Amino acid sequence: MVDFRGSGLRITPRLTREMPVADRSSPQRDVGFYFALAQTGLEMVAPIAVGVLLDNRFGWSPWATTAGAVLGMVGGLAHMLWMLKRQEDRQSTQPPRDST
């Protein structure tokens, strides 16, 4: 228990245990979100690599690489924007945390 006798504030352990786990901000949740954002970078690069392999295999240069770059950019950015919007919606539905 924390007791601030001089200021009249008192925080009991009972109050801190009543907060649901989903409302707590955890470093693990944040790290998971950042790894998911990094995954979108891989989603942008992988189609380019596939395009390069197809160009080398079938002699289509530069069309498969160009198509891979366009598909990777559109798909990766769309996925990133969707993830950011979902994170923003999650944060806006949570009640504000007290700093006291």
C-alpha positions as YAML, in Angstrom:
chain: A
units: angstrom
residues:
- id: 1
  name: MET
  ca: [0.00, 0.00, 0.00]
- id: 2
  name: VAL
  ca: [1.22, 3.49, -0.80]
- id: 3
  name: ASP
  ca: [0.31, 6.14, 1.73]
- id: 4
  name: PHE
  ca: [1.00, 9.80, 1.20]
- id: 5
  name: ARG
  ca: [0.08, 11.06, 4.67]
- id: 6
  name: GLY
  ca: [1.18, 14.61, 4.10]
- id: 7
  name: SER
  ca: [-0.98, 15.14, 1.01]
- id: 8
  name: GLY
  ca: [-3.93, 12.99, 2.08]
- id: 9
  name: LEU
  ca: [-3.60, 10.63, -0.89]
- id: 10
  name: ARG
  ca: [-3.84, 6.89, -0.44]
- id: 11
  name: ILE
  ca: [-3.60, 4.12, -3.04]
- id: 12
  name: THR
  ca: [-4.58, 0.67, -1.88]
- id: 13
  name: PRO
  ca: [-3.54, -2.58, -3.58]
- id: 14
  name: ARG
  ca: [-7.21, -3.50, -3.94]
- id: 15
  name: LEU
  ca: [-7.78, -0.65, -6.39]
- id: 16
  name: THR
  ca: [-4.82, -1.57, -8.57]
- id: 17
  name: ARG
  ca: [-5.90, -5.23, -8.79]
- id: 18
  name: GLU
  ca: [-9.40, -4.32, -9.96]
- id: 19
  name: MET
  ca: [-8.15, -2.88, -13.24]
- id: 20
  name: PRO
  ca: [-8.71, -5.43, -16.05]
- id: 21
  name: VAL
  ca: [-5.62, -6.78, -17.75]
- id: 22
  name: ALA
  ca: [-6.80, -5.58, -21.18]
- id: 23
  name: ASP
  ca: [-6.74, -1.96, -19.97]
- id: 24
  name: ARG
  ca: [-3.14, -2.15, -18.87]
- id: 25
  name: SER
  ca: [-0.52, -1.07, -21.36]
- id: 26
  name: SER
  ca: [2.15, -3.75, -21.54]
- id: 27
  name: PRO
  ca: [5.53, -3.62, -23.22]
- id: 28
  name: GLN
  ca: [4.85, -7.07, -24.71]
- id: 29
  name: ARG
  ca: [1.74, -5.77, -26.48]
- id: 30
  name: ASP
  ca: [3.68, -2.78, -27.82]
- id: 31
  name: VAL
  ca: [6.55, -4.97, -29.05]
- id: 32
  name: GLY
  ca: [4.06, -7.25, -30.80]
- id: 33
  name: PHE
  ca: [2.53, -4.26, -32.56]
- id: 34
  name: TYR
  ca: [5.93, -3.04, -33.73]
- id: 35
  name: PHE
  ca: [6.84, -6.52, -35.02]
- id: 36
  name: ALA
  ca: [3.57, -6.56, -36.97]
- id: 37
  name: LEU
  ca: [4.48, -3.20, -38.50]
- id: 38
  name: ALA
  ca: [7.90, -4.56, -39.44]
- id: 39
  name: GLN
  ca: [6.17, -7.48, -41.11]
- id: 40
  name: THR
  ca: [4.55, -5.07, -43.56]
- id: 41
  name: GLY
  ca: [8.05, -4.11, -44.69]
- id: 42
  name: LEU
  ca: [8.68, -7.75, -45.52]
- id: 43
  name: GLU
  ca: [5.35, -7.84, -47.36]
- id: 44
  name: MET
  ca: [6.60, -4.97, -49.52]
- id: 45
  name: VAL
  ca: [9.98, -6.55, -50.32]
- id: 46
  name: ALA
  ca: [8.95, -10.18, -50.90]
- id: 47
  name: PRO
  ca: [6.96, -9.53, -54.13]
- id: 48
  name: ILE
  ca: [9.94, -7.66, -55.56]
- id: 49
  name: ALA
  ca: [12.20, -10.64, -54.84]
- id: 50
  name: VAL
  ca: [9.70, -12.99, -56.48]
- id: 51
  name: GLY
  ca: [9.57, -10.65, -59.48]
- id: 52
  name: VAL
  ca: [13.35, -10.68, -59.81]
- id: 53
  name: LEU
  ca: [13.37, -14.48, -59.68]
- id: 54
  name: LEU
  ca: [10.67, -14.68, -62.34]
- id: 55
  name: ASP
  ca: [12.51, -12.17, -64.52]
- id: 56
  name: ASN
  ca: [15.71, -14.20, -64.31]
- id: 57
  name: ARG
  ca: [13.94, -17.51, -64.91]
- id: 58
  name: PHE
  ca: [11.70, -16.52, -67.84]
- id: 59
  name: GLY
  ca: [13.52, -13.49, -69.26]
- id: 60
  name: TRP
  ca: [10.63, -11.09, -68.63]
- id: 61
  name: SER
  ca: [12.88, -8.32, -67.37]
- id: 62
  name: PRO
  ca: [11.79, -5.80, -65.99]
- id: 63
  name: TRP
  ca: [8.04, -6.58, -66.00]
- id: 64
  name: ALA
  ca: [7.77, -9.10, -63.17]
- id: 65
  name: THR
  ca: [9.96, -6.94, -60.92]
- id: 66
  name: THR
  ca: [7.84, -3.89, -61.73]
- id: 67
  name: ALA
  ca: [4.62, -5.77, -61.07]
- id: 68
  name: GLY
  ca: [6.06, -7.13, -57.81]
- id: 69
  name: ALA
  ca: [7.08, -3.65, -56.70]
- id: 70
  name: VAL
  ca: [3.61, -2.25, -57.40]
- id: 71
  name: LEU
  ca: [1.83, -5.17, -55.74]
- id: 72
  name: GLY
  ca: [4.17, -5.08, -52.75]
- id: 73
  name: MET
  ca: [3.77, -1.34, -52.25]
- id: 74
  name: VAL
  ca: [0.00, -1.33, -52.57]
- id: 75
  name: GLY
  ca: [-0.48, -4.44, -50.45]
- id: 76
  name: GLY
  ca: [2.03, -3.44, -47.76]
- id: 77
  name: LEU
  ca: [0.75, 0.11, -47.42]
- id: 78
  name: ALA
  ca: [-2.88, -1.04, -47.32]
- id: 79
  name: HIS
  ca: [-2.05, -3.58, -44.61]
- id: 80
  name: MET
  ca: [-0.06, -1.00, -42.63]
- id: 81
  name: LEU
  ca: [-2.86, 1.57, -42.80]
- id: 82
  name: TRP
  ca: [-5.39, -1.08, -41.75]
- id: 83
  name: MET
  ca: [-3.22, -2.04, -38.75]
- id: 84
  name: LEU
  ca: [-2.68, 1.57, -37.70]
- id: 85
  name: LYS
  ca: [-6.41, 2.29, -37.96]
- id: 86
  name: ARG
  ca: [-7.21, -0.78, -35.84]
- id: 87
  name: GLN
  ca: [-4.64, 0.30, -33.21]
- id: 88
  name: GLU
  ca: [-6.07, 3.82, -33.19]
- id: 89
  name: ASP
  ca: [-9.60, 2.46, -32.72]
- id: 90
  name: ARG
  ca: [-8.41, 0.27, -29.84]
- id: 91
  name: GLN
  ca: [-6.76, 3.21, -28.10]
- id: 92
  name: SER
  ca: [-9.77, 5.49, -28.57]
- id: 93
  name: THR
  ca: [-12.14, 2.97, -26.94]
- id: 94
  name: GLN
  ca: [-9.97, 2.55, -23.84]
- id: 95
  name: PRO
  ca: [-10.67, 4.91, -20.95]
- id: 96
  name: PRO
  ca: [-7.91, 7.46, -20.29]
- id: 97
  name: ARG
  ca: [-5.33, 6.33, -17.75]
- id: 98
  name: ASP
  ca: [-4.95, 8.35, -14.58]
- id: 99
  name: SER
  ca: [-1.50, 9.73, -13.95]
- id: 100
  name: THR
  ca: [-2.11, 10.24, -10.23]
...
